[in-house]
């Protein structure tokens, strides 16, 4: 069954693992229904989608709660695989995010030694 809920603060700190290695989401303090337009500044900056950050300058921006949760999940996955954050904040003036924003992926991945990352063996 699909729930129309946006967590809006997905981060490593809010993911628990049980004895069977099932993931459990915690801290639903910012969670809300996705059946209405969302336009409040919620979340943790290092995991926050760029459209939420835009609310600082334009309080009329509406965002998709499911999409911002997917963005945060991507940041979480990056941290788990690479071991560091992909950028400090998702805003164009941040150096690593700027590379993504400008589609400069070769230079971006060079910063993370992508050759070694992509040749890792998972056991």
VOKE-503449 format. One record per residue: residue number from 1; residue in one letter; x, y, z negated of N, C-alpha, C in turn. Coordinates in pm, 1 decimal. Atoms other than C-alpha are relative to their C-alpha. Layout:
[rec NUM 'a' [X Y Z] [X Y Z] [X Y Z]] ...
END
This chain:
[rec 1 'x' [83.9 -116.7 0.0] [0.0 0.0 0.0] [89.8 125.0 0.0]] [rec 2 'x' [-76.6 -124.0 -9.5] [131.1 344.6 90.8] [-56.2 102.5 -97.8]] [rec 3 'x' [37.5 -106.3 92.5] [126.4 614.6 -172.7] [39.1 132.2 62.0]] [rec 4 'x' [-30.0 -132.8 -55.1] [113.7 978.7 -67.9] [66.4 85.9 -106.4]] [rec 5 'x' [-72.8 -68.8 106.4] [371.6 1090.0 -322.3] [140.4 35.4 49.5]] [rec 6 'x' [-138.3 -41.8 -24.5] [691.5 1288.0 -276.6] [68.1 11.8 -135.6]] [rec 7 'x' [-74.2 -4.1 126.1] [947.4 1239.4 -554.1] [63.9 137.8 -19.7]] [rec 8 'x' [-62.8 -131.6 -7.5] [1137.8 1561.9 -463.9] [123.1 19.2 -87.0]] [rec 9 'x' [-126.3 -9.6 73.1] [1435.6 1485.1 -688.3] [72.1 -134.4 0.7]] [rec 10 'x' [-72.9 126.1 -10.7] [1580.1 1160.3 -558.9] [148.8 29.3 -10.7]] [rec 11 'x' [-144.8 -11.0 18.9] [1939.9 1125.8 -674.8] [46.3 -124.5 -72.6]] [rec 12 'x' [-53.1 119.9 64.5] [2168.5 857.5 -811.2] [-44.4 -10.7 -145.6]] [rec 13 'x' [38.7 0.1 142.0] [2078.7 959.6 -1166.9] [-143.0 -49.3 -21.8]] [rec 14 'x' [141.0 36.7 13.2] [1711.1 879.9 -1098.1] [-31.2 -136.6 60.5]] [rec 15 'x' [20.4 135.0 -51.3] [1763.2 527.6 -964.8] [55.1 -98.9 -101.8]] [rec 16 'x' [-37.7 104.0 96.1] [1769.9 237.0 -1207.7] [4.2 -133.8 72.7]] [rec 17 'x' [-8.9 133.3 -58.2] [1857.9 -125.5 -1130.3] [-31.4 -100.2 -110.0]] [rec 18 'x' [34.9 99.7 101.8] [1697.4 -418.2 -1312.9] [89.2 -123.2 12.6]] [rec 19 'x' [-82.7 120.7 2.8] [1844.0 -762.1 -1384.8] [-1.1 -77.0 132.0]] [rec 20 'x' [10.5 67.6 -129.5] [1726.1 -888.4 -1043.2] [46.5 89.3 115.2]] [rec 21 'x' [-52.4 -97.5 -95.5] [1893.5 -590.5 -865.0] [-109.4 72.4 78.8]] [rec 22 'x' [106.3 -80.8 -58.7] [1557.9 -429.6 -786.1] [23.2 144.9 -37.8]] [rec 23 'x' [-13.3 -142.8 27.1] [1572.4 -51.8 -755.4] [-130.0 54.2 -57.2]] [rec 24 'x' [115.7 -60.4 65.6] [1339.4 144.9 -979.6] [23.5 150.4 -3.9]] [rec 25 'x' [-11.3 -145.0 4.5] [1278.7 515.3 -933.7] [-45.9 51.0 -135.7]] [rec 26 'x' [32.0 -58.0 130.5] [1270.9 723.8 -1250.7] [-14.3 151.7 13.8]] [rec 27 'x' [12.4 -144.9 10.3] [1199.9 1084.1 -1351.4] [-87.9 57.8 110.1]] [rec 28 'x' [96.9 -50.9 -96.9] [886.8 1184.4 -1164.0] [-48.5 140.0 -36.5]] [rec 29 'x' [37.0 -134.0 43.9] [886.7 1535.6 -1312.2] [-33.3 96.0 112.3]] [rec 30 'x' [27.3 -87.5 -115.5] [887.2 1700.8 -965.8] [-90.1 -67.1 102.8]] [rec 31 'x' [82.5 74.1 -95.8] [671.6 1437.8 -793.4] [-134.1 69.8 20.2]] [rec 32 'x' [127.7 -61.6 -33.3] [359.7 1558.2 -617.3] [-62.4 -72.4 117.8]] [rec 33 'x' [71.9 58.2 -112.4] [100.3 1454.4 -362.1] [49.2 60.8 130.9]] [rec 34 'x' [-38.9 -50.2 -131.6] [198.9 1482.5 2.4] [-122.2 31.0 85.6]] [rec 35 'x' [121.3 -29.0 -76.4] [-162.4 1535.0 106.6] [-27.4 149.6 8.8]] [rec 36 'x' [15.0 -145.8 -9.1] [-122.9 1909.6 59.3] [133.4 60.1 43.2]] [rec 37 'x' [-126.3 -63.6 -40.8] [134.5 2153.5 199.7] [91.4 23.7 -120.6]] [rec 38 'x' [-96.6 -18.8 107.8] [451.8 2172.7 -10.2] [86.7 121.9 30.6]] [rec 39 'x' [-83.5 -118.9 -20.0] [639.2 2498.7 -60.8] [64.2 46.9 -130.2]] [rec 40 'x' [-67.1 -39.4 124.1] [802.2 2491.7 -403.7] [144.3 -51.2 -1.0]] [rec 41 'x' [-143.6 29.4 6.9] [1175.8 2489.8 -470.8] [22.0 -101.3 -111.6]] [rec 42 'x' [-19.1 107.6 96.6] [1239.1 2154.9 -641.7] [113.3 -89.9 45.7]] [rec 43 'x' [-103.2 97.2 -32.2] [1527.7 1910.4 -658.4] [135.1 37.7 -56.5]] [rec 44 'x' [-138.1 -20.5 41.7] [1900.7 1890.5 -719.7] [79.0 42.4 122.8]] [rec 45 'x' [-61.9 -64.3 -116.5] [2114.8 2107.1 -490.3] [82.2 -94.0 87.7]] [rec 46 'x' [-86.0 85.5 -82.0] [2361.3 1839.3 -377.4] [-78.6 -105.2 78.6]] [rec 47 'x' [84.2 97.8 -68.9] [2075.5 1611.0 -265.4] [-113.4 67.4 78.2]] [rec 48 'x' [115.5 -74.6 -49.7] [1832.4 1881.7 -149.4] [5.7 23.6 150.8]] [rec 49 'x' [11.7 -23.2 -144.1] [1713.2 1906.3 211.4] [9.1 149.4 31.2]] [rec 50 'x' [-18.8 -141.3 -34.5] [1792.9 2231.5 395.4] [-128.9 80.4 2.2]] [rec 51 'x' [124.9 -75.7 -5.0] [1427.1 2326.7 440.5] [-45.9 45.3 -138.3]] [rec 52 'x' [34.9 -41.4 136.1] [1381.2 2338.9 63.0] [87.0 119.6 -39.9]] [rec 53 'x' [-91.3 -111.0 31.2] [1685.5 2565.7 30.3] [-44.4 130.4 65.1]] [rec 54 'x' [45.6 -119.7 -70.9] [1530.5 2806.2 282.2] [-106.6 76.7 -77.9]] [rec 55 'x' [103.4 -65.7 81.0] [1256.9 2881.8 28.7] [54.3 116.1 -82.0]] [rec 56 'x' [-61.3 -109.1 76.2] [1500.8 3106.8 -156.6] [-19.5 132.1 73.8]] [rec 57 'x' [13.5 -120.9 -80.3] [1480.6 3356.4 130.6] [-138.7 19.6 59.6]] [rec 58 'x' [132.6 -8.6 -60.1] [1133.1 3276.5 263.0] [-97.0 -91.1 -74.7]] [rec 59 'x' [91.2 81.8 81.1] [870.4 3157.2 11.1] [-120.3 -53.7 77.5]] [rec 60 'x' [113.3 46.6 -80.5] [624.2 3091.6 296.3] [29.0 -128.3 76.9]] [rec 61 'x' [-36.7 123.2 -70.7] [810.6 2788.8 429.7] [-77.4 -117.9 -58.5]] [rec 62 'x' [69.8 123.2 38.5] [613.9 2462.3 420.6] [90.8 -115.9 41.6]] [rec 63 'x' [-83.2 115.1 -34.9] [801.2 2130.5 410.7] [-74.9 -130.0 -21.7]] [rec 64 'x' [56.1 134.7 7.3] [721.4 1762.1 443.8] [66.9 -74.0 -115.7]] [rec 65 'x' [-54.8 66.4 117.7] [768.2 1586.1 108.4] [66.5 -132.6 30.1]] [rec 66 'x' [-61.4 128.5 -36.3] [839.3 1248.3 266.6] [133.8 23.8 69.5]] [rec 67 'x' [-124.6 -29.2 -72.5] [1104.2 1401.4 495.0] [111.3 43.2 -95.8]] [rec 68 'x' [-106.1 -42.3 93.0] [1289.5 1566.2 205.4] [46.6 -116.5 -87.0]] [rec 69 'x' [-42.0 120.3 72.8] [1288.5 1235.9 15.8] [90.7 -86.3 86.9]] [rec 70 'x' [-85.5 76.5 -91.7] [1436.6 1063.7 323.6] [137.3 66.0 9.6]] [rec 71 'x' [-127.4 -71.3 -2.9] [1706.4 1334.0 341.9] [80.7 -34.3 -125.3]] [rec 72 'x' [-69.2 31.0 125.6] [1792.6 1276.1 -25.7] [46.8 -144.7 -3.5]] [rec 73 'x' [-39.4 141.0 -5.7] [1798.4 898.9 30.4] [124.0 -17.0 87.9]] [rec 74 'x' [-118.5 3.9 -85.5] [2049.7 955.6 311.2] [124.6 46.2 -73.4]] [rec 75 'x' [-113.3 -48.7 79.9] [2274.4 1155.0 77.1] [41.4 -108.1 -99.9]] [rec 76 'x' [-28.7 107.8 95.7] [2247.3 876.1 -181.5] [75.7 -114.0 68.4]] [rec 77 'x' [-65.0 108.4 -73.0] [2340.1 612.0 75.8] [142.5 38.2 37.5]] [rec 78 'x' [-134.1 -47.0 -34.3] [2637.3 820.6 191.8] [91.9 -9.9 -121.3]] [rec 79 'x' [-81.7 3.7 122.2] [2764.4 852.5 -165.8] [33.5 -144.3 -38.0]] [rec 80 'x' [-24.1 140.4 34.4] [2725.1 478.9 -224.8] [104.0 -62.5 92.5]] [rec 81 'x' [-90.8 61.5 -97.6] [2911.0 383.2 94.8] [136.9 66.5 1.6]] [rec 82 'x' [-126.1 -72.9 -16.2] [3176.5 656.5 115.1] [66.2 31.7 -133.8]] [rec 83 'x' [-55.2 -25.8 132.6] [3217.1 732.7 -254.5] [8.6 146.6 -37.5]] [rec 84 'x' [4.3 -143.5 27.7] [3183.3 1111.8 -229.3] [-122.1 58.5 69.7]] [rec 85 'x' [114.6 -66.1 -63.2] [2912.1 1358.4 -133.3] [34.6 42.6 141.8]] [rec 86 'x' [-25.4 -39.5 -138.9] [2874.3 1437.8 238.0] [24.4 150.0 16.9]] [rec 87 'x' [-17.4 -145.7 2.1] [2868.9 1812.8 157.1] [-39.9 47.2 -138.5]] [rec 88 'x' [35.4 -54.4 131.0] [2829.4 2036.7 -145.3] [-148.6 35.5 -3.8]] [rec 89 'x' [141.8 -33.6 -15.5] [2494.9 2176.3 -30.3] [-32.7 3.2 148.0]] [rec 90 'x' [42.9 0.3 -140.0] [2296.3 2143.3 292.0] [-39.6 140.7 42.5]] [rec 91 'x' [25.4 -134.3 -51.8] [2331.2 2502.2 407.5] [111.4 34.3 98.1]] [rec 92 'x' [-94.3 -22.0 -110.9] [2504.1 2630.6 722.5] [134.2 60.7 -38.3]] [rec 93 'x' [-128.7 -60.6 36.5] [2774.7 2828.2 541.3] [92.8 -94.2 -77.4]] [rec 94 'x' [-83.8 98.7 69.2] [2902.4 2519.8 352.7] [82.2 -72.3 107.3]] [rec 95 'x' [-86.2 49.3 -108.4] [3204.8 2391.0 553.9] [-37.5 -136.5 58.7]] [rec 96 'x' [32.3 131.2 -54.9] [3115.6 2021.3 585.7] [-139.8 -3.1 61.4]] [rec 97 'x' [134.8 -2.1 -57.6] [2744.8 2083.4 640.7] [-1.3 79.6 130.0]] [rec 98 'x' [-7.9 -81.2 -122.2] [2832.5 2350.0 899.7] [43.6 -86.6 118.4]] [rec 99 'x' [-43.5 89.6 -106.8] [3013.2 2081.6 1102.7] [-116.1 -84.9 51.2]] [rec 100 'x' [118.0 77.9 -39.7] [2696.6 1869.3 1103.6] [-98.5 91.4 72.4]] [rec 101 'x' [94.4 -97.5 -54.2] [2477.6 2174.0 1172.2] [38.0 38.1 143.1]] [rec 102 'x' [-49.4 -38.3 -132.5] [2695.6 2256.7 1476.4] [30.0 -121.8 89.2]] [rec 103 'x' [-21.1 124.7 -75.1] [2704.4 1891.5 1597.9] [147.8 -30.6 23.3]] [rec 104 'x' [-143.1 25.5 -10.4] [3080.7 1874.0 1539.8] [33.1 -124.9 -83.1]] [rec 105 'x' [-9.4 122.8 78.0] [3071.0 1512.9 1423.3] [140.5 -58.0 -4.4]] [rec 106 'x' [-136.5 52.1 0.8] [3426.3 1419.4 1524.7] [81.8 63.0 -112.9]] [rec 107 'x' [-74.7 -67.9 106.7] [3576.4 1682.2 1295.5] [-57.2 -34.0 -137.8]] [rec 108 'x' [63.0 35.1 126.9] [3321.8 1604.0 1022.9] [52.6 -133.9 -50.3]] [rec 109 'x' [-42.3 132.9 43.0] [3410.8 1233.0 1014.1] [150.1 -7.5 -21.2]] [rec 110 'x' [-144.6 -6.0 23.0] [3780.3 1314.8 1042.1] [29.0 40.5 -145.1]] [rec 111 'x' [-16.4 -43.4 139.3] [3743.9 1485.6 702.4] [-15.9 -115.8 -99.2]] [rec 112 'x' [24.3 113.2 89.6] [3635.3 1151.7 553.8] [80.4 -123.2 40.1]] [rec 113 'x' [-83.0 110.7 -46.8] [3896.5 936.0 727.9] [-88.4 -112.3 52.3]] [rec 114 'x' [100.6 91.9 -53.3] [3624.4 766.3 931.9] [60.7 -127.9 55.6]] [rec 115 'x' [-60.9 120.4 -55.8] [3867.4 523.7 1096.4] [12.3 -108.2 -106.1]] [rec 116 'x' [-10.1 97.5 109.0] [3935.9 356.2 762.7] [-138.0 -38.9 -52.6]] [rec 117 'x' [134.4 27.4 49.1] [3573.1 385.7 655.5] [-70.1 -101.5 89.5]] [rec 118 'x' [71.9 87.1 -93.7] [3439.3 216.7 969.8] [63.9 -137.4 11.8]] [rec 119 'x' [-64.6 130.9 -8.7] [3692.5 -66.9 950.9] [-2.2 -75.4 -132.5]] [rec 120 'x' [7.2 67.4 130.9] [3610.6 -156.3 588.0] [-66.5 -135.8 13.7]] [rec 121 'x' [64.3 130.1 5.0] [3528.3 -518.3 523.3] [-84.4 -7.1 -126.4]] [rec 122 'x' [89.9 14.1 113.9] [3228.6 -577.7 301.2] [-7.7 -147.4 -37.5]] [rec 123 'x' [1.4 141.5 45.4] [3246.1 -893.2 92.0] [-102.1 -16.0 -108.7]] 
END
